[in-house]
Amino acid sequence: MGCSRQRRLLFLLPGAAALVLLSSMTLGVPVAAAATTSSVLKAAKLAIARQSGARLHDVSRSGSSSEQVNADFGTKNGNETFLAGKSRVALRLTPAYGYLSGSASGLKAIFGLTAAEVKKIGTHWMSVKAGTTEYSALKANLTISVLANVLPAVKGTTMSMRVTHGVHLYVLKWTTAATRSAPKFSTTMTISSRTTLPAEEITTTSTGSSTTTFSRWGERVVVTAPPASSTISYTKVAG
């Protein structure tokens, strides 16, 4: 997982997202009996697009270190927290503003803010107004549409079936080639045949693993803006 600053807030989902424990009461998109990798992924994408919200919990481990992400994604709002040791970052999105706060180490390491900018924020929430580039970047990564990004491409993905506790699951497997900045990834995702929503995704590398659970598909996400007295505008921080 990671963040790119470049004068905009862009919080990325974990490179490996694991999906399990569906508590959905909503039906997904039917898949023909003779399901294929292509038909299952198409149905899953449509099913995700129909959701009003979902909850994510991710734990990534590498050696003795671990990172944790918790998030709720709605259609117009969302919230997310990231924890790595003593580093912490929290994000909130409302239709009018986006907000960011965190520990000094989190703001520096995760968002790449300078020491001067971190000092300006202090214990406040940094706010970004709707209609700005910074807000758009935050919205793109804190609303339900971003969850379609966990689905793999058809090419290079294999599929089989599995029954767990009486539930029929589609099991998708694929690998992601190593790059200069990341090792090779091996990923297994399960998708419920009843809802056609992702049920579990586990990714492993030579250095660690990542597991994310998704629950509360179809939930109504409510996000409360922090008090105005505890916020500071992004323009004041970056200016």
Secondary structure, DSSP 8 states (H G I E B T S, - for coil): --B--TTS--B---SS---------S------SS--HHHHHHHHHHHHHT-SEEEEEEEEEETTEEEEEEEEEESS-EEEEEEETTEEEEEEE-SSEEEEEE-HHHHHHTT---HHHHHHHTTSEEEEETTSHHHHHHHHHHBGGGGGGGS--STT-EEEEEEETTEEEEEEEEEE---SSS--EEEEEEEETTT-SEEEEEEE-SS-EEEEEEE-TT---------GGGEEEHHHHH-
